[in-house]
Amino acid sequence: MIEIEFEEPNIYDCECCSNKTVRLTRFVYKDDDAYAVYYCQYTIGHKDKVVTGVISLGEWWEESVSPERVAFPFRIWTDESNYQIGLMDKEDCIWKDIEILGNMLDREVALKHKWIKEVFQLTDHIVDEDQYIIDYLE
């Protein structure tokens, strides 16, 4: 069973427009074990309503180190009736230099990775349970 620990958001002024940017840090547990971390960001008032994020899967207990993890950058947006999820290249990810996330994958490599199904299962949980993201996209 997947459980997400919701931290309070970090809110600051956007550099390009001074609107409020929201950054979220979430810790994910599977069967009570540390399983993943994800970060998301969006800016209220930007023309395009898009959430950018990264999911880091792998070993997340205290003794683990970043080479035991793999990071998948993504975007979430909506069309007229559904959430849309798309992977993106690491160069487009604002967290590309955060070593603790592990080996950050480009889109084409990520789509072939053995954990891709788990990534999309987790994004399903994000759009079902992360109220900040749900409220922003609706």
Accessible surface in RSA format (square Angstrom, percent):
REM  Atomic radii and reference values for relative SASA: ProtOr
REM  Chains: A
REM  Algorithm: Lee & Richards
REM  Probe-radius: 1.40
REM  Slices: 20
REM RES _ NUM      All-atoms   Total-Side   Main-Chain    Non-polar    All polar
REM                ABS   REL    ABS   REL    ABS   REL    ABS   REL    ABS   REL
RES MET A   1   159.81  82.8 127.61  84.5  32.20  76.7 119.84 101.9  39.97  53.0
RES ILE A   2    34.56  19.7  21.85  16.3  12.70  30.6  21.85  15.7  12.70  34.5
RES GLU A   3    85.15  48.9  82.02  62.1   3.13   7.4  26.85  51.9  58.30  47.6
RES ILE A   4    18.46  10.5   0.00   0.0  18.46  44.5   0.75   0.5  17.72  48.1
RES GLU A   5    74.51  42.8  67.74  51.2   6.78  16.1  34.04  65.8  40.48  33.0
RES PHE A   6    93.95  47.0  64.19  39.8  29.76  77.4  64.19  38.9  29.76  85.2
RES GLU A   7    68.14  39.1  62.50  47.3   5.65  13.4  11.77  22.8  56.37  46.0
RES GLU A   8   150.05  86.1 129.22  97.8  20.83  49.6  63.81 123.4  86.23  70.4
RES PRO A   9    24.34  17.7   6.06   5.5  18.28  66.5   6.08   5.0  18.26 113.5
RES ASN A  10    92.04  63.5  85.75  82.9   6.29  15.2  27.16  65.4  64.89  62.7
RES ILE A  11    93.70  53.3  65.93  49.1  27.77  66.9  65.93  47.5  27.77  75.4
RES TYR A  12    75.88  35.4  68.73  39.1   7.16  18.6  69.73  52.4   6.16   7.6
RES ASP A  13    78.22  54.8  65.99  65.7  12.24  28.9  19.53  46.0  58.69  58.5
RES CYS A  14    16.01  12.1  11.08  12.4   4.94  11.6   1.51   3.8  14.51  15.6
RES GLU A  15   181.03 103.9 139.10 105.2  41.93  99.8  61.05 118.1 119.98  98.0
RES CYS A  16   102.19  77.3  61.56  68.7  40.63  95.5  48.33 122.4  53.86  58.1
RES CYS A  17    55.36  41.9  26.72  29.8  28.64  67.3  36.99  93.7  18.37  19.8
RES SER A  18    83.53  70.6  69.21  92.4  14.33  33.0  30.68  65.3  52.85  74.0
RES ASN A  19    54.27  37.4  49.89  48.2   4.38  10.5   5.60  13.5  48.67  47.0
RES LYS A  20   102.99  50.2 101.18  62.1   1.81   4.3  66.76  60.1  36.23  38.6
RES THR A  21     3.00   2.1   3.00   3.0   0.00   0.0   1.21   1.6   1.79   2.7
RES VAL A  22     4.18   2.8   4.18   3.8   0.00   0.0   4.18   3.6   0.00   0.0
RES ARG A  23    84.30  35.4  81.84  41.7   2.46   5.8  16.42  22.4  67.88  41.1
RES LEU A  24     1.49   0.8   0.00   0.0   1.49   3.8   0.05   0.0   1.44   3.9
RES THR A  25    47.95  34.1  46.43  47.1   1.52   3.6  20.14  27.1  27.81  42.0
RES ARG A  26     0.94   0.4   0.94   0.5   0.00   0.0   0.00   0.0   0.94   0.6
RES PHE A  27    70.52  35.3  70.52  43.7   0.00   0.0  70.52  42.8   0.00   0.0
RES VAL A  28     1.39   0.9   0.00   0.0   1.39   3.3   0.00   0.0   1.39   3.8
RES TYR A  29    70.49  32.9  70.27  40.0   0.22   0.6  43.63  32.8  26.86  33.1
RES LYS A  30    79.49  38.8  76.39  46.9   3.11   7.4  42.56  38.3  36.93  39.3
RES ASP A  31    96.32  67.5  75.57  75.2  20.75  49.1  35.87  84.4  60.45  60.3
RES ASP A  32   122.23  85.6  95.82  95.4  26.41  62.4  30.98  72.9  91.25  91.0
RES ASP A  33    94.61  66.3  91.79  91.4   2.83   6.7  22.28  52.4  72.34  72.1
RES ALA A  34    35.80  32.9  21.44  33.1  14.36  32.7  21.51  30.3  14.30  37.9
RES TYR A  35    30.44  14.2  28.41  16.2   2.03   5.3  26.87  20.2   3.57   4.4
RES ALA A  36     2.33   2.1   0.00   0.0   2.33   5.3   0.00   0.0   2.33   6.2
RES VAL A  37     4.39   2.9   4.37   4.0   0.02   0.0   4.37   3.8   0.02   0.0
RES TYR A  38     0.03   0.0   0.00   0.0   0.03   0.1   0.03   0.0   0.00   0.0
RES TYR A  39    40.13  18.7  40.13  22.8   0.00   0.0  14.25  10.7  25.88  31.9
RES CYS A  40     0.08   0.1   0.00   0.0   0.08   0.2   0.00   0.0   0.08   0.1
RES GLN A  41    31.47  17.6  30.18  22.1   1.29   3.1   0.94   2.0  30.54  23.2
RES TYR A  42    12.26   5.7   7.51   4.3   4.75  12.4   5.75   4.3   6.51   8.0
RES THR A  43    10.03   7.1   6.40   6.5   3.62   8.6   0.43   0.6   9.60  14.5
RES ILE A  44    91.98  52.3  91.05  67.8   0.93   2.3  91.11  65.6   0.87   2.4
RES GLY A  45    61.19  75.5   0.00   N/A  61.19  75.5  30.32  83.2  30.88  69.2
RES HIS A  46    68.11  37.2  56.38  39.2  11.72  30.0  38.59  39.8  29.52  34.3
RES LYS A  47   200.65  97.9 159.82  98.1  40.83  97.2 113.98 102.6  86.67  92.3
RES ASP A  48   100.52  70.4  89.97  89.6  10.55  24.9  23.33  54.9  77.18  77.0
RES LYS A  49    98.71  48.2  88.39  54.2  10.32  24.6  63.31  57.0  35.40  37.7
RES VAL A  50    44.83  29.5  36.33  32.9   8.50  20.5  36.33  31.6   8.50  23.0
RES VAL A  51     0.00   0.0   0.00   0.0   0.00   0.0   0.00   0.0   0.00   0.0
RES THR A  52    33.19  23.6  33.19  33.6   0.00   0.0  29.48  39.6   3.71   5.6
RES GLY A  53     0.00   0.0   0.00   N/A   0.00   0.0   0.00   0.0   0.00   0.0
RES VAL A  54     0.05   0.0   0.01   0.0   0.04   0.1   0.01   0.0   0.04   0.1
RES ILE A  55     0.00   0.0   0.00   0.0   0.00   0.0   0.00   0.0   0.00   0.0
RES SER A  56     0.00   0.0   0.00   0.0   0.00   0.0   0.00   0.0   0.00   0.0
RES LEU A  57     3.49   1.9   3.49   2.5   0.00   0.0   3.49   2.5   0.00   0.0
RES GLY A  58    18.38  22.7   0.00   N/A  18.38  22.7   8.07  22.1  10.31  23.1
RES GLU A  59    67.03  38.5  65.92  49.9   1.11   2.6  16.02  31.0  51.00  41.6
RES TRP A  60    42.45  17.0  26.37  12.8  16.09  37.8  26.37  14.1  16.09  26.1
RES TRP A  61   129.31  51.9 122.41  59.3   6.90  16.2 111.14  59.3  18.18  29.5
RES GLU A  62   172.50  99.0 135.79 102.7  36.70  87.4  54.65 105.7 117.85  96.2
RES GLU A  63   140.97  80.9 114.08  86.3  26.90  64.0  70.46 136.3  70.52  57.6
RES SER A  64    13.40  11.3   0.00   0.0  13.40  30.9   1.64   3.5  11.75  16.5
RES VAL A  65    84.08  55.3  80.02  72.4   4.06   9.8  84.08  73.1   0.00   0.0
RES SER A  66    30.99  26.2  27.00  36.0   3.99   9.2   4.60   9.8  26.39  37.0
RES PRO A  67   113.26  82.5  76.22  69.5  37.03 134.6  85.88  70.9  27.38 170.2
RES GLU A  68    72.40  41.6  56.09  42.4  16.30  38.8  31.89  61.7  40.51  33.1
RES ARG A  69    10.67   4.5   9.93   5.1   0.74   1.8   0.00   0.0  10.67   6.5
RES VAL A  70    21.38  14.1  21.38  19.4   0.00   0.0  21.38  18.6   0.00   0.0
RES ALA A  71     0.00   0.0   0.00   0.0   0.00   0.0   0.00   0.0   0.00   0.0
RES PHE A  72     0.00   0.0   0.00   0.0   0.00   0.0   0.00   0.0   0.00   0.0
RES PRO A  73     0.64   0.5   0.58   0.5   0.07   0.2   0.58   0.5   0.07   0.4
RES PHE A  74     0.00   0.0   0.00   0.0   0.00   0.0   0.00   0.0   0.00   0.0
RES ARG A  75    85.15  35.8  85.15  43.4   0.00   0.0  17.76  24.3  67.40  40.8
RES ILE A  76     0.00   0.0   0.00   0.0   0.00   0.0   0.00   0.0   0.00   0.0
RES TRP A  77    90.90  36.5  90.90  44.0   0.00   0.0  73.66  39.3  17.25  28.0
RES THR A  78    52.79  37.5  32.64  33.1  20.15  48.0  13.86  18.6  38.93  58.8
RES ASP A  79    74.14  51.9  53.51  53.3  20.62  48.8  39.71  93.5  34.42  34.3
RES GLU A  80   183.73 105.5 144.19 109.1  39.53  94.1  66.53 128.7 117.20  95.7
RES SER A  81    96.32  81.4  59.43  79.3  36.89  85.0  51.04 108.7  45.28  63.4
RES ASN A  82    87.37  60.3  79.26  76.6   8.11  19.5  18.21  43.8  69.16  66.8
RES TYR A  83    65.69  30.7  46.67  26.6  19.02  49.5  44.56  33.5  21.13  26.1
RES GLN A  84    56.76  31.7  54.92  40.1   1.85   4.4   7.73  16.5  49.03  37.2
RES ILE A  85    46.48  26.4  18.94  14.1  27.53  66.4  18.94  13.6  27.53  74.7
RES GLY A  86    18.25  22.5   0.00   N/A  18.25  22.5  17.76  48.7   0.49   1.1
RES LEU A  87    11.52   6.4   1.20   0.9  10.32  25.9   1.20   0.8  10.32  27.8
RES MET A  88     6.16   3.2   2.31   1.5   3.85   9.2   5.80   4.9   0.36   0.5
RES ASP A  89    62.14  43.5  60.43  60.1   1.71   4.0   8.28  19.5  53.86  53.7
RES LYS A  90    78.63  38.4  78.63  48.2   0.00   0.0  32.57  29.3  46.06  49.1
RES GLU A  91   119.62  68.7 107.85  81.6  11.77  28.0  54.71 105.8  64.92  53.0
RES ASP A  92    82.89  58.1  60.59  60.3  22.30  52.7  13.38  31.5  69.51  69.3
RES CYS A  93     1.64   1.2   0.00   0.0   1.64   3.9   0.59   1.5   1.04   1.1
RES ILE A  94    84.99  48.4  50.41  37.6  34.58  83.3  58.29  42.0  26.70  72.4
RES TRP A  95    15.05   6.0  14.87   7.2   0.18   0.4   8.76   4.7   6.29  10.2
RES LYS A  96    86.22  42.1  64.77  39.7  21.44  51.1  33.67  30.3  52.55  56.0
RES ASP A  97   116.05  81.3  93.78  93.3  22.28  52.7  39.25  92.4  76.80  76.6
RES ILE A  98    72.11  41.0  67.49  50.3   4.62  11.1  69.71  50.2   2.39   6.5
RES GLU A  99   144.43  82.9 132.02  99.9  12.41  29.6  51.94 100.5  92.49  75.5
RES ILE A 100    90.75  51.6  84.89  63.2   5.86  14.1  87.90  63.3   2.86   7.8
RES LEU A 101     0.10   0.1   0.10   0.1   0.00   0.0   0.10   0.1   0.00   0.0
RES GLY A 102    16.34  20.1   0.00   N/A  16.34  20.1   4.92  13.5  11.42  25.6
RES ASN A 103    90.68  62.5  80.20  77.5  10.48  25.2  30.01  72.2  60.67  58.6
RES MET A 104    12.81   6.6   7.11   4.7   5.70  13.6   7.11   6.0   5.70   7.6
RES LEU A 105    12.99   7.2  11.45   8.2   1.54   3.9  12.98   9.1   0.02   0.1
RES ASP A 106    50.64  35.5  48.39  48.2   2.26   5.3  11.33  26.7  39.31  39.2
RES ARG A 107    99.63  41.8  99.63  50.8   0.00   0.0  25.86  35.3  73.77  44.7
RES GLU A 108   100.39  57.6 100.02  75.7   0.37   0.9  57.61 111.4  42.77  34.9
RES VAL A 109    84.58  55.7  80.63  73.0   3.95   9.5  83.52  72.6   1.06   2.9
RES ALA A 110     0.65   0.6   0.65   1.0   0.00   0.0   0.65   0.9   0.00   0.0
RES LEU A 111    67.42  37.5  50.18  35.9  17.25  43.4  50.18  35.2  17.25  46.4
RES LYS A 112   170.80  83.3 136.94  84.0  33.85  80.6  93.16  83.9  77.63  82.7
RES HIS A 113    39.56  21.6  29.97  20.8   9.58  24.5  23.51  24.2  16.05  18.7
RES LYS A 114   166.99  81.5 129.42  79.4  37.57  89.5  86.25  77.6  80.75  86.0
RES TRP A 115    61.92  24.8  61.89  30.0   0.03   0.1  44.97  24.0  16.95  27.5
RES ILE A 116    31.17  17.7  31.17  23.2   0.00   0.0  31.17  22.4   0.00   0.0
RES LYS A 117   144.92  70.7 139.49  85.6   5.42  12.9  87.96  79.2  56.95  60.7
RES GLU A 118    45.44  26.1  44.53  33.7   0.92   2.2  14.60  28.2  30.84  25.2
RES VAL A 119     0.00   0.0   0.00   0.0   0.00   0.0   0.00   0.0   0.00   0.0
RES PHE A 120    70.31  35.2  70.08  43.4   0.22   0.6  70.25  42.6   0.06   0.2
RES GLN A 121    86.15  48.2  84.17  61.5   1.98   4.7  33.89  72.1  52.26  39.6
RES LEU A 122     2.33   1.3   0.95   0.7   1.38   3.5   1.91   1.3   0.42   1.1
RES THR A 123     0.82   0.6   0.73   0.7   0.09   0.2   0.09   0.1   0.73   1.1
RES ASP A 124    81.50  57.1  81.20  80.8   0.30   0.7  19.60  46.1  61.89  61.7
RES HIS A 125    50.90  27.8  49.85  34.6   1.05   2.7  30.89  31.8  20.01  23.3
RES ILE A 126     0.00   0.0   0.00   0.0   0.00   0.0   0.00   0.0   0.00   0.0
RES VAL A 127    16.79  11.0  13.20  11.9   3.59   8.7  13.20  11.5   3.59   9.7
RES ASP A 128   106.80  74.8  79.76  79.4  27.04  64.0  20.68  48.7  86.12  85.9
RES GLU A 129    70.98  40.7  53.37  40.4  17.61  41.9  31.14  60.2  39.84  32.5
RES ASP A 130     0.00   0.0   0.00   0.0   0.00   0.0   0.00   0.0   0.00   0.0
RES GLN A 131   101.78  56.9  98.96  72.3   2.82   6.7  50.93 108.4  50.85  38.6
RES TYR A 132    90.55  42.3  87.11  49.6   3.45   9.0  63.57  47.8  26.98  33.3
RES ILE A 133     0.02   0.0   0.02   0.0   0.00   0.0   0.02   0.0   0.00   0.0
RES ILE A 134    20.34  11.6  20.34  15.2   0.00   0.0  20.34  14.6   0.00   0.0
RES ASP A 135    89.31  62.6  71.03  70.7  18.28  43.2  29.61  69.7  59.70  59.5
RES TYR A 136    19.06   8.9   9.16   5.2   9.90  25.8  17.02  12.8   2.04   2.5
RES LEU A 137     9.43   5.3   0.08   0.1   9.34  23.5   0.08   0.1   9.34  25.1
RES GLU A 138   143.16  82.2  92.85  70.2  50.31 119.8  59.42 114.9  83.74  68.4
END  Absolute sums over single chains surface
CHAIN  1 A     8095.3       6705.4       1389.9       4055.5       4039.8
END  Absolute sums over all chains
TOTAL          8095.3       6705.4       1389.9       4055.5       4039.8
